[in-house]
Amino acid sequence: MSNGGSGSSDVFDVRKVRRLVELMNEHELAEVDLRQGDQRIRLRRGQEPVVTVGGASVPLAPTPAPTAVPAADSTPQAVAAEEANVAYVTSPMVGTFYVASSPESPALVSVGDSVGSDTVVCIIEAMKVFNEIPAECSGKLLARLVENGDPVEYGQKLFKVQRG
């Protein structure tokens, strides 16, 4: 065996890179940049994935984005109507996402909670300032799309809300 890193313990094998692409799509990340020694992976949304090994860039075959397959009894109109009743709480700034005002405090909201437009749903820390983020829409929280302590970007979707 050589030290070239082509064994199954290689952190940059194709299966792991494909999993990174899946995670990017799932969490709507714009870019992932990983480095280990002289190996580097930088994946950017809207560009061809590239693996850099020892300074040489090697393009990967693009992985098709997953597509939603509606159930057999769903019509395009039903799916569109369902999406029309969905809103997203997005980040108004770049920072760090927190579910509570302090580590000892309970989460401000949980999936299944009803929120109003003034309901504070999370905290985003930016430049040592903790900013309370309101829902800015009314409805029931369907999903939290970001984990506690994750960095977030401007416009990134934080919560999925069913209006009503």
Order of alpha helices (4+ residues) and beta strands (2+ residues): alpha-beta-beta-beta-beta-alpha-beta-beta-beta-beta-beta-beta-beta-beta
